[in-house]
Amino acid sequence: MTKFRGWEAVREAVRQRIGVAAYEAWFRSLEGALEGDTLVLRCPDRFSRDWVRERYGPVIQEITPQLRRIEYRIDPEAGRAAPVSRPAEQSTRRQPTPEARPAASFDSFVVGPGNALAVEAARAVARGQAGRCSPLVLAGYSGAGKTHLCQAIRHELRERVLYRSSEEFTTEVTGALRSGQMGPLRQRYRRSLNVLILEDVQFLSGKRATQVELFHTLDHLLAHGKTVVLSAECPPQKIAGLDAKLASRMSSGLVACIAPPGLETRRTILREKAAAGGLRLPEECLETLAARPVQSVRDLLAGLNQVVARAALLRQPVTPELMAEALAAVDVKEQPRSLEEIVALASRSYSVSLEELRGRSRRRRVVRPRQIAMYLCRLYTDASLKEIGQLFRRDPTTVLHAIESVEKRVVEQPQLRYQLETLGCRISPSAPDRSGGGSTRGTRPT
């Protein structure tokens, strides 16, 4: 693959077409290279790749009509200054690059109640103080910030860090098995590193050979005091098709779940991201963006980028009218949640089966989640106490007692309040914070 000498000219043409703000946000970290008549664009992460391809792909095609096609690839090293050529066996070593990907740093990560544990654990790993946190599993929905934290860890650690996606690991294992070259692969993953960062381990579901290799790799690394960081969309024990022994090994350190950000955290994220781009959002616009019914930080920032890009292209200030036009194409109407969906969410969140929630068990690990599920059903739906009771096989008086119990405890227990705020954001992202202990009864029928 040869360096595409016209890439700088292409970037300059793109900058003139889309404006400085959008260019700085999306094209500064891209690298272009020519493979035959194909332009290969290396993007630092999946989100950047998808955004550039979908939003700016047609612009690039217009600027480069002489090329047959454009290919977009993910390369975490994209945009790093003065990359050093090195053999594959030594690929775990990094040169210090403080300026590399400044967005993926701890300083640029907004901390809230839903991610505080994950951030502190990631910082401990980055300081070389993983201790009992290893393996560290960062578990959370797509767009929660897992990749940001993983890249922040790598950014802080200077030597012998191997950063891979599970898809890349699977490809390497499969290739090594076919070629009979497992020795070099094991040298790379077991002996030539101090820290292994492996993302999206849910991708390993059903891949038996890869799981076996990873199990022994983790065993070797942990036995020799090395640090392991994993990311997944849910805790390992809940990944379907993942071997029980491997899931247990992954969970033997710390599993830090990342919950959706509450309304105040979303406001802070938007303020800081806008300020980083030199943009001051009117308070009314910020509130509207923060209250959008989105399910992830990624979607939250996608809305902000829509507004910024439109303002830059049209050379207009951000106003409520411009923002409404920018978001019209991406916003969807929020669908009300059913009782069944809320109960299923409580079941997943507290690792209690649906049958247990609806059953007669009086064990504490079941009673508390059951009461919270009833409370959430009352808070986020128009269902009566009778209707909620029918779902849980209980009478309205019992449901009311459960709701009142949660209302009392939420005032006294900040941790419970944070849990309810987090669950509330997953049920209704645009709803105001209603978990502060106020009554859920109002004037609705019982």
C-alpha positions as CSV (number, residue, x, y, z in Angstrom):
1,M,0.0,0.0,0.0
2,T,1.5,3.3,-1.1
3,K,1.0,6.7,0.5
4,F,-1.6,8.6,-1.5
5,R,0.2,11.9,-2.3
6,G,-3.0,13.6,-3.2
7,W,-4.6,13.0,0.2
8,E,-3.7,16.4,1.6
9,A,-5.2,18.0,-1.5
10,V,-8.3,15.9,-1.0
11,R,-8.5,16.9,2.7
12,E,-8.2,20.6,1.8
13,A,-10.9,20.3,-0.8
14,V,-13.1,18.5,1.8
15,R,-12.4,21.3,4.3
16,Q,-13.5,23.9,1.9
17,R,-16.7,22.0,1.2
18,I,-17.8,21.1,4.7
19,G,-16.3,24.0,6.8
20,V,-13.6,24.1,9.4
21,A,-15.6,22.9,12.4
22,A,-16.8,19.7,10.7
23,Y,-13.4,19.1,9.1
24,E,-11.6,19.4,12.5
25,A,-14.1,17.1,14.1
26,W,-13.9,14.3,11.5
27,F,-11.0,14.6,9.0
28,R,-8.1,15.7,11.1
29,S,-7.4,12.2,12.4
30,L,-8.0,10.4,9.1
31,E,-5.2,9.0,6.9
32,G,-5.4,8.1,3.3
33,A,-3.4,5.6,1.2
34,L,-3.7,4.2,-2.3
35,E,-4.2,0.5,-3.1
36,G,-4.3,0.3,-6.8
37,D,-7.3,2.4,-7.9
38,T,-8.8,2.3,-4.4
39,L,-8.5,5.0,-1.8
40,V,-8.2,3.5,1.7
41,L,-9.2,5.7,4.5
42,R,-8.0,4.7,8.0
43,C,-10.3,5.9,10.7
44,P,-9.4,5.8,14.4
45,D,-12.6,4.0,15.5
46,R,-15.9,2.5,14.3
47,F,-17.9,5.6,15.1
48,S,-15.6,7.9,13.0
49,R,-15.6,5.4,10.1
50,D,-19.4,5.1,10.0
51,W,-20.0,8.8,10.4
52,V,-17.4,9.8,7.6
53,R,-18.7,7.1,5.3
54,E,-22.4,8.0,5.7
55,R,-22.1,11.8,5.9
56,Y,-19.1,12.7,3.8
57,G,-18.6,9.7,1.5
58,P,-20.4,11.4,-1.4
59,V,-18.3,14.5,-1.0
60,I,-15.1,12.5,-1.2
61,Q,-16.3,10.6,-4.2
62,E,-17.1,13.9,-6.0
63,I,-13.6,15.2,-5.2
64,T,-11.8,12.0,-6.4
65,P,-13.7,10.9,-9.6
66,Q,-10.5,9.3,-10.9
67,L,-10.6,6.6,-8.2
68,R,-12.6,3.4,-8.7
69,R,-13.8,3.2,-5.1
70,I,-13.2,4.3,-1.5
71,E,-12.6,1.8,1.3
72,Y,-13.0,2.7,5.0
73,R,-11.0,0.8,7.6
74,I,-10.7,1.0,11.4
75,D,-7.2,1.6,12.6
76,P,-6.8,2.9,16.2
77,E,-3.3,4.2,15.2
78,A,-4.8,6.5,12.6
79,G,-3.8,10.1,13.1
80,R,-0.9,9.4,15.4
81,A,2.1,11.5,14.8
82,A,5.3,9.9,13.4
83,P,4.3,6.3,13.3
84,V,7.2,3.9,13.9
85,S,7.6,0.9,11.6
86,R,8.3,-2.2,13.5
87,P,8.0,-6.0,13.1
88,A,4.8,-7.8,14.0
89,E,6.4,-9.6,16.9
90,Q,7.2,-6.2,18.5
91,S,3.9,-4.6,17.8
92,T,3.0,-4.4,21.5
93,R,5.5,-1.5,22.0
94,R,4.3,2.1,21.6
95,Q,6.3,5.3,21.2
96,P,5.1,8.1,23.5
97,T,2.6,10.1,21.6
98,P,1.0,12.5,24.1
99,E,-0.7,14.4,21.2
100,A,-2.3,11.2,19.8
101,R,-6.1,11.2,19.8
102,P,-6.6,13.8,22.5
103,A,-10.3,13.1,22.4
104,A,-9.7,9.6,23.8
105,S,-8.3,10.7,27.2
106,F,-9.5,10.6,30.7
107,D,-9.6,14.4,30.9
108,S,-12.2,14.4,28.0
109,F,-14.4,11.7,29.5
110,V,-17.4,13.1,31.5
111,V,-17.9,11.2,34.7
112,G,-21.4,10.7,36.2
113,P,-23.1,8.3,38.6
114,G,-23.5,5.7,35.9
115,N,-19.9,5.3,34.9
116,A,-17.9,6.5,38.0
117,L,-16.7,2.9,38.9
118,A,-15.6,2.1,35.4
119,V,-13.6,5.4,35.1
120,E,-11.9,4.9,38.5
121,A,-11.0,1.3,37.6
122,A,-9.7,2.4,34.2
123,R,-7.6,5.1,35.8
124,A,-6.1,2.6,38.2
125,V,-5.1,0.3,35.3
126,A,-3.6,3.3,33.5
127,R,-1.5,4.1,36.7
128,G,-0.2,0.6,36.7
129,Q,-2.3,-0.2,39.8
130,A,-4.7,-2.7,38.4
131,G,-4.4,-5.1,41.4
132,R,-7.6,-7.0,41.9
133,C,-9.3,-5.1,39.0
134,S,-7.6,-7.4,36.5
135,P,-9.2,-8.7,34.5
136,L,-11.2,-5.4,34.2
137,V,-14.4,-5.8,32.2
138,L,-16.0,-2.6,31.0
139,A,-19.6,-3.7,30.3
140,G,-22.2,-1.4,28.8
141,Y,-24.5,-0.6,25.9
142,S,-23.1,0.4,22.5
143,G,-21.9,4.0,22.6
144,A,-21.4,4.0,26.4
145,G,-17.8,5.1,26.2
146,K,-16.1,1.7,26.6
147,T,-13.8,2.3,23.6
148,H,-13.0,5.8,24.9
149,L,-11.8,4.4,28.2
150,C,-9.9,1.6,26.6
151,Q,-8.1,4.0,24.4
152,A,-7.5,6.3,27.3
153,I,-5.8,3.5,29.1
154,R,-3.6,2.8,26.1
155,H,-2.8,6.5,25.8
156,E,-1.5,6.6,29.4
157,L,0.5,3.4,29.2
158,R,3.6,3.7,27.2
159,E,5.1,0.3,26.8
160,R,4.1,-3.2,25.8
161,V,0.4,-2.7,25.3
162,L,-1.5,-4.9,22.9
163,Y,-4.9,-3.4,21.8
164,R,-7.2,-5.5,19.7
165,S,-10.9,-6.0,18.9
166,S,-12.2,-9.5,19.4
167,E,-12.9,-9.7,15.7
168,E,-9.2,-9.1,15.0
169,F,-8.2,-11.7,17.6
170,T,-10.5,-14.3,16.1
171,T,-9.0,-13.6,12.6
172,E,-5.5,-14.0,14.0
173,V,-6.3,-17.3,15.8
174,T,-8.1,-18.7,12.8
175,G,-5.2,-17.8,10.5
176,A,-2.6,-19.3,12.9
177,L,-4.6,-22.5,13.3
178,R,-4.8,-22.9,9.5
179,S,-1.2,-22.2,8.9
180,G,0.1,-24.1,12.0
181,Q,1.7,-20.9,13.3
182,M,0.3,-20.8,16.8
183,G,3.8,-20.2,18.3
184,P,4.3,-16.7,17.1
185,L,0.7,-15.8,18.0
186,R,1.1,-17.0,21.6
187,Q,4.4,-15.2,21.8
188,R,2.7,-12.0,20.8
189,Y,-0.3,-12.4,23.1
190,R,1.3,-14.0,26.1
191,R,5.0,-13.1,26.4
192,S,5.5,-9.8,24.5
193,L,3.2,-7.6,26.5
194,N,2.3,-6.3,29.9
195,V,-1.2,-5.2,29.2
196,L,-3.8,-6.8,26.9
197,I,-6.8,-4.7,25.9
198,L,-9.5,-6.7,24.0
199,E,-12.7,-5.1,22.9
200,D,-16.2,-6.4,22.1
201,V,-15.8,-9.9,23.6
202,Q,-19.4,-10.6,22.8
203,F,-18.2,-11.2,19.3
204,L,-16.6,-14.4,20.6
205,S,-20.1,-16.0,21.1
206,G,-20.1,-19.5,19.5
207,K,-16.5,-19.3,18.4
208,R,-15.2,-22.4,20.3
209,A,-11.6,-22.5,19.1
210,T,-11.0,-18.8,19.7
211,Q,-12.6,-19.1,23.2
212,V,-10.3,-21.9,24.1
213,E,-7.2,-20.0,23.0
214,L,-8.4,-16.9,24.9
215,F,-9.0,-18.9,28.0
216,H,-5.4,-20.2,28.1
217,T,-4.1,-16.7,27.1
218,L,-5.9,-15.1,30.1
219,D,-4.7,-17.8,32.4
220,H,-1.1,-17.3,31.3
221,L,-1.3,-13.5,31.5
222,L,-2.9,-13.4,34.9
223,A,-0.7,-16.1,36.4
224,H,2.3,-13.9,35.4
225,G,0.9,-10.7,36.9
226,K,0.0,-9.1,33.6
227,T,-3.1,-6.8,33.2
228,V,-6.1,-7.6,31.1
229,V,-8.8,-5.1,30.1
230,L,-11.9,-6.4,28.3
231,S,-15.0,-4.6,26.9
232,A,-18.4,-6.1,26.2
233,E,-22.0,-5.1,25.7
234,C,-23.0,-7.0,28.9
235,P,-21.2,-8.8,31.7
236,P,-19.5,-12.0,30.5
237,Q,-21.8,-14.3,32.4
238,K,-24.7,-13.0,30.3
239,I,-23.1,-13.4,26.9
240,A,-24.9,-16.2,25.1
241,G,-22.6,-18.8,23.5
242,L,-19.7,-17.9,25.8
243,D,-18.1,-20.9,27.5
244,A,-18.9,-20.8,31.3
245,K,-15.2,-21.3,32.3
246,L,-14.1,-18.4,30.1
247,A,-16.9,-16.2,31.4
248,S,-15.9,-17.0,34.9
249,R,-12.2,-16.3,34.1
250,M,-13.2,-12.9,32.6
251,S,-15.3,-12.1,35.7
252,S,-12.6,-13.0,38.2
253,G,-11.4,-9.4,38.6
254,L,-13.8,-6.5,38.4
255,V,-16.9,-6.1,36.1
256,A,-17.7,-2.4,35.9
257,C,-21.0,-1.8,34.3
258,I,-21.6,1.5,32.5
259,A,-25.2,2.8,32.7
260,P,-26.8,5.4,30.4
261,P,-26.0,9.0,31.6
262,G,-28.7,10.9,33.5
263,L,-30.0,14.2,32.4
264,E,-27.4,16.3,34.3
265,T,-24.5,14.1,32.9
266,R,-25.9,14.6,29.4
267,R,-25.9,18.3,29.9
268,T,-22.3,18.3,31.0
269,I,-21.2,16.1,28.1
270,L,-22.8,18.4,25.6
271,R,-21.3,21.5,27.3
272,E,-17.8,20.1,27.3
273,K,-17.9,18.7,23.8
274,A,-19.3,22.0,22.4
275,A,-16.7,24.0,24.3
276,A,-13.9,21.7,23.0
277,G,-15.0,22.6,19.5
278,G,-15.1,26.3,20.2
279,L,-18.9,26.5,20.2
280,R,-21.1,28.0,22.8
281,L,-24.5,26.5,22.8
282,P,-27.5,28.6,23.9
283,E,-28.9,27.2,27.1
284,E,-32.3,26.5,25.4
285,C,-30.6,24.5,22.6
286,L,-28.5,22.6,25.1
287,E,-31.6,21.6,27.1
288,T,-33.3,20.4,24.0
289,L,-30.3,18.3,22.9
290,A,-29.9,16.8,26.4
291,A,-33.6,15.8,26.6
292,R,-33.6,14.0,23.2
293,P,-34.8,10.3,23.5
294,V,-31.4,8.8,22.7
295,Q,-30.0,5.6,24.2
296,S,-26.3,6.3,24.2
297,V,-23.6,8.9,24.5
298,R,-22.8,8.2,20.9
299,D,-26.3,9.1,19.8
300,L,-26.2,12.1,22.0
301,L,-23.1,13.4,20.4
302,A,-24.4,12.5,16.9
303,G,-27.2,15.0,17.5
304,L,-24.7,17.7,18.6
305,N,-22.5,17.0,15.5
306,Q,-25.6,17.3,13.3
307,V,-26.2,20.8,14.7
308,V,-22.5,21.8,14.5
309,A,-22.1,20.6,10.9
310,R,-25.2,22.4,9.8
311,A,-24.2,25.6,11.4
312,A,-20.7,25.4,9.9
313,L,-21.9,24.6,6.4
314,L,-24.5,27.3,6.4
315,R,-22.3,29.7,8.3
316,Q,-25.1,30.5,10.7
317,P,-25.3,30.7,14.5
318,V,-26.9,27.9,16.5
319,T,-30.5,28.8,17.1
320,P,-33.5,26.7,18.1
321,E,-34.8,26.9,14.5
322,L,-31.5,25.7,13.0
323,M,-31.3,22.9,15.6
324,A,-34.8,21.7,14.9
325,E,-34.0,21.5,11.2
326,A,-30.7,19.7,11.9
327,L,-32.3,17.1,14.1
328,A,-35.4,16.5,12.0
329,A,-33.7,13.9,9.9
330,V,-32.3,11.8,12.8
331,D,-34.8,12.1,15.6
332,V,-37.5,9.6,16.1
333,K,-40.6,9.7,18.3
334,E,-40.1,8.1,21.6
335,Q,-42.3,5.0,22.0
336,P,-44.0,4.5,25.4
337,R,-42.7,1.5,27.3
338,S,-45.0,-1.4,28.2
339,L,-45.2,-2.9,31.7
340,E,-43.6,-6.1,30.3
341,E,-40.6,-4.2,28.9
342,I,-40.0,-2.4,32.2
343,V,-40.2,-5.7,34.2
344,A,-37.8,-7.3,31.7
345,L,-35.4,-4.4,32.2
346,A,-35.5,-4.8,35.9
347,S,-34.9,-8.6,35.5
348,R,-31.8,-8.0,33.4
349,S,-30.4,-5.2,35.6
350,Y,-30.7,-7.1,38.9
351,S,-30.0,-10.6,37.5
352,V,-33.4,-11.9,38.8
353,S,-35.6,-14.0,36.5
354,L,-39.0,-12.9,35.4
355,E,-40.5,-15.8,37.1
356,E,-38.8,-14.9,40.4
357,L,-40.1,-11.3,40.1
358,R,-43.6,-12.5,39.6
359,G,-43.3,-15.4,42.1
360,R,-43.7,-15.7,45.9
361,S,-40.0,-15.6,47.0
362,R,-39.3,-13.5,50.0
363,R,-35.5,-13.5,49.6
364,R,-34.0,-10.0,49.8
365,R,-32.2,-10.4,46.4
366,V,-35.7,-10.9,44.8
367,V,-37.9,-8.7,47.0
368,R,-36.0,-5.4,46.4
369,P,-35.8,-5.8,42.6
370,R,-39.5,-6.7,42.6
371,Q,-40.4,-3.6,44.5
372,I,-38.3,-1.4,42.2
373,A,-39.9,-3.0,39.1
374,M,-43.4,-2.1,40.6
375,Y,-42.2,1.4,41.3
376,L,-40.9,1.9,37.8
377,C,-44.1,0.5,36.3
378,R,-46.1,3.1,38.2
379,L,-43.6,5.9,37.5
380,Y,-43.2,5.5,33.7
381,T,-46.7,4.2,32.6
382,D,-50.3,5.1,33.1
383,A,-51.1,1.6,34.5
384,S,-53.2,1.4,37.6
385,L,-52.2,-0.4,40.8
386,K,-54.6,-3.1,39.8
387,E,-53.0,-3.6,36.4
388,I,-49.5,-3.7,37.9
389,G,-50.7,-6.1,40.5
390,Q,-52.1,-8.4,37.9
391,L,-48.7,-8.6,36.2
392,F,-47.0,-9.4,39.5
393,R,-49.8,-11.7,40.7
394,R,-50.5,-9.4,43.7
395,D,-53.3,-7.2,44.9
396,P,-53.3,-3.4,44.6
397,T,-52.5,-2.9,48.3
398,T,-49.3,-5.0,48.1
399,V,-48.3,-3.0,45.0
400,L,-48.9,0.3,46.8
401,H,-46.9,-0.9,49.8
402,A,-44.0,-1.8,47.5
403,I,-44.1,1.6,45.8
404,E,-44.2,3.5,49.1
405,S,-41.2,1.4,50.4
406,V,-39.1,2.5,47.4
407,E,-40.2,6.1,47.8
408,K,-39.1,6.1,51.4
409,R,-35.7,4.4,50.7
410,V,-34.8,6.6,47.7
411,V,-34.7,9.6,50.0
412,E,-32.3,7.9,52.4
413,Q,-30.1,6.0,50.0
414,P,-28.2,8.0,47.3
415,Q,-27.1,4.7,45.7
416,L,-30.7,3.6,45.1
417,R,-31.5,7.1,43.7
418,Y,-28.7,6.7,41.2
419,Q,-29.9,3.2,40.2
420,L,-33.4,4.6,39.6
421,E,-32.1,7.5,37.6
422,T,-30.1,5.1,35.5
423,L,-33.0,2.7,34.9
424,G,-35.2,5.7,34.2
425,C,-32.9,6.9,31.4
426,R,-33.1,3.5,29.8
427,I,-36.9,3.5,30.0
428,S,-37.4,7.0,29.0
429,P,-34.2,8.9,28.0
430,S,-36.0,12.3,27.6
431,A,-38.0,12.1,30.8
432,P,-37.0,14.5,33.6
433,D,-35.4,13.1,36.7
434,R,-38.3,11.7,38.7
435,S,-36.4,9.5,41.1
436,G,-35.8,12.0,43.8
437,G,-38.4,10.6,46.2
438,G,-41.5,12.3,45.0
439,S,-44.8,10.4,45.0
440,T,-45.6,8.3,42.0
441,R,-49.3,8.3,42.9
442,G,-50.5,11.7,41.8
443,T,-54.2,11.6,40.7
444,R,-54.1,8.4,38.7
445,P,-56.5,5.6,39.4
446,T,-55.5,2.9,41.7
